[in-house]
Amino acid sequence: MLKLLREGAIESPWFYRTIMFLIAVAFVISMGWWGFGPSQKAYVAQIDQARISQEEYRRAYENVYRFYKNIMTEELKEETLKKIVLDSLVERRLWLKAADQMGLTVSLPELSQELMKNTVFHKKGRFDPDQYRVVLANSRPPATPEQYENALREDLLIEKIKSVIRDGVVLTEQESFEAKAKISDPKLLPDKRLDAEATSIQNALVQKKQRALLSYLQSVRATTQIIVEERLL
């Protein structure tokens, strides 16, 4: 399944984004909120000075387990799934480190705009401050607006640095030629061939951008101290 996850990151970005979404959900409802409190909880890993709590890991594991159970026919191996979840949580911290190194920030207008998009906080089609506070107070665990917004800000930071990296990737002439060459059906009409070639070029670009993200993350990992408490997984 580790191979499937990595192949999914390049060949099927939707698959990889789904895993990252499940991890992010676990972060927001656990460490993302609890991590700003004064107490220190038991942790399963430390990435430089950032820590991943047992609570965050447990919630992430449950989310990803349900996802795999719904899409996979083979038996789930617990040790493999543990590694997938832990690697994904560590990856989140690495992206936050990379964003900090690049000097990226999230402005108050950017945060407010994203916050008001969430229809969970809406009443009568609009963002409602009272509904916002009620939803957070009734969450498990309960959270304050400040705690939720801190976690949301980190989500936006991660997406921002990924966008910076993706925007810097283009196909070379040779890569575009090779993408077009994959459309070899001689029966295609000219207009259909042009559409097929454009789709092939776009797919090649998406895959190259994903490879660039993975390569950048590996470079950040190489300069990061990562300590894992495997006995607590």
C-alpha positions in Angstrom: 0.0 0.0 0.0 3.0 2.3 0.5 3.8 1.8 -3.2 0.1 2.5 -4.1 0.2 5.7 -2.1 3.3 7.0 -3.8 2.1 6.0 -7.3 -1.2 7.7 -6.5 0.7 10.9 -5.6 2.1 11.0 -9.2 -0.3 9.1 -11.4 -3.6 10.0 -9.6 -3.3 13.2 -7.6 -6.9 13.0 -6.5 -6.0 9.8 -4.5 -3.1 11.5 -2.8 -5.2 14.6 -2.0 -7.9 12.5 -0.4 -5.3 11.0 2.0 -4.0 14.4 2.8 -7.5 15.7 3.4 -8.2 12.9 5.9 -4.9 13.6 7.7 -5.8 17.3 7.8 -9.2 16.6 9.3 -7.5 14.6 12.0 -5.1 17.5 12.6 -7.9 20.1 12.9 -9.9 18.1 15.4 -7.0 17.1 17.5 -3.5 18.4 17.6 -4.5 21.5 15.6 -6.6 22.6 18.5 -5.1 20.9 21.5 -1.6 21.7 20.4 -2.0 25.3 21.3 -2.7 24.7 25.0 -0.2 24.9 27.7 0.0 21.2 28.6 2.3 18.8 26.8 0.8 15.5 25.8 2.5 12.2 24.9 3.8 12.3 21.4 4.6 9.7 18.8 7.0 11.8 16.8 9.1 15.0 16.9 10.0 16.9 13.8 12.7 19.4 14.9 10.7 21.2 17.6 7.2 20.3 16.4 5.4 17.3 17.9 2.7 14.8 16.8 0.5 13.8 19.7 -0.9 10.4 20.3 -4.4 11.9 20.0 -3.7 13.4 16.6 -2.2 10.1 15.4 -5.1 8.0 16.6 -7.7 10.2 14.9 -5.7 10.2 11.6 -5.3 6.4 11.8 -9.1 5.9 12.2 -9.9 8.3 9.3 -7.4 6.7 6.9 -8.4 3.1 8.0 -12.0 3.8 7.1 -11.0 5.2 3.7 -8.8 2.2 2.8 -11.4 -0.2 4.0 -13.9 1.3 1.6 -11.7 1.3 -1.5 -9.3 -1.7 -1.0 -10.2 -5.4 -1.5 -7.0 -6.7 0.0 -6.6 -7.2 3.7 -5.2 -4.1 5.5 -1.8 -4.7 7.2 -1.8 -2.7 10.4 2.0 -2.0 10.3 1.8 -0.7 6.7 -1.2 1.5 7.5 0.6 2.9 10.6 3.5 3.9 8.4 1.3 5.6 5.9 -0.5 7.6 8.6 2.7 8.6 10.4 4.5 9.5 7.2 1.6 11.7 6.2 1.6 13.5 9.6 5.3 14.1 9.4 4.9 15.4 5.9 2.5 18.0 7.1 5.0 19.3 9.6 7.7 19.3 6.9 5.5 21.5 4.6 5.0 23.9 7.5 8.7 24.1 8.0 9.3 24.7 4.3 6.6 27.5 4.3 8.4 29.1 7.2 11.8 28.9 5.5 10.3 30.5 2.4 8.9 33.3 4.5 5.3 32.6 3.5 2.4 34.0 5.6 -1.4 34.0 5.5 -3.0 37.4 5.8 -6.1 38.1 7.8 -8.2 38.8 4.7 -7.1 35.4 3.2 -8.0 33.6 6.4 -11.3 35.3 6.7 -12.2 34.6 3.1 -11.4 30.9 3.6 -13.3 30.8 6.9 -16.5 32.2 5.4 -16.5 29.6 2.6 -17.3 26.9 5.0 -21.0 26.3 4.8 -21.0 24.6 8.2 -20.8 28.0 9.7 -23.6 29.5 7.5 -27.1 30.5 8.3 -29.5 31.6 5.6 -26.7 31.3 3.0 -24.2 33.6 4.9 -21.5 33.2 7.4 -23.0 33.6 10.9 -20.6 34.4 13.8 -23.0 32.8 16.4 -23.3 29.6 14.3 -19.5 29.6 14.0 -19.0 29.6 17.8 -21.7 27.0 18.4 -20.2 24.6 15.9 -16.8 24.9 17.4 -18.1 24.6 21.0 -20.0 21.4 20.1 -17.0 19.8 18.3 -15.1 16.9 19.9 -12.9 18.1 21.4 -14.4 21.7 21.8 -12.4 24.5 20.3 -12.2 28.2 20.4 -12.3 30.4 17.2 -8.6 31.2 17.8 -7.6 27.6 18.0 -9.6 26.7 14.8 -8.2 29.7 12.9 -4.6 28.8 13.9 -5.1 25.3 12.4 -6.8 26.7 9.3 -4.0 29.2 8.8 -1.5 26.2 8.7 -3.7 24.5 6.1 -3.6 27.6 3.9 0.2 27.9 4.4 0.7 24.3 3.2 -1.4 24.9 0.1 0.4 28.2 -0.6 3.9 26.7 -0.6 2.7 23.9 -2.8 1.2 26.4 -5.2 4.5 28.3 -5.4 6.3 25.1 -6.3 3.7 23.9 -8.8 3.6 27.4 -10.5 7.3 27.1 -11.2 7.0 23.9 -13.2 6.6 23.8 -17.0 7.1 21.1 -19.6 10.1 21.3 -21.9 9.5 21.0 -25.7 10.8 17.5 -25.6 8.4 16.5 -22.8 5.5 18.1 -24.7 6.5 16.2 -27.8 6.7 12.9 -25.9 3.2 13.6 -24.4 1.8 14.1 -27.9 3.5 11.0 -29.2 1.5 8.9 -26.7 -1.6 9.5 -28.9 -0.9 6.9 -31.5 -4.4 5.9 -32.7 -4.4 6.5 -36.5 -8.2 6.5 -36.7 -8.6 9.7 -34.6 -10.0 12.6 -36.6 -7.8 15.8 -36.5 -10.0 17.6 -34.0 -10.2 14.6 -31.7 -6.4 14.1 -32.0 -5.8 17.7 -31.0 -8.1 17.3 -27.9 -6.4 14.0 -27.0 -2.9 15.6 -27.3 -3.9 18.6 -25.2 -5.2 16.2 -22.5 -2.0 14.1 -22.6 0.1 17.3 -22.3 -1.9 18.5 -19.3 -1.6 15.1 -17.6 2.2 15.1 -18.2 2.3 18.6 -16.6 0.3 17.5 -13.6 2.5 14.5 -13.0 5.7 16.7 -13.3 4.3 19.1 -10.8 3.6 16.3 -8.4 7.1 15.0 -8.8 8.5 18.4 -8.1 6.5 18.5 -4.8 7.8 15.2 -3.7 11.4 16.1 -4.6 11.1 19.4 -2.7 9.7 17.7 0.3 12.6 15.2 0.3 15.1 18.1 0.3 13.4 19.5 3.4 13.3 16.1 5.1 17.1 15.8 4.6 17.7 18.8 6.8 15.2 17.9 9.5 15.7 15.9 12.7 12.9 13.4 12.9 12.4 11.2 16.1 9.7 8.6 16.1 8.5 6.9 19.3 7.4 3.6 17.7 6.3 2.0 20.9 3.5 4.6 21.2 2.1 4.0 17.7 
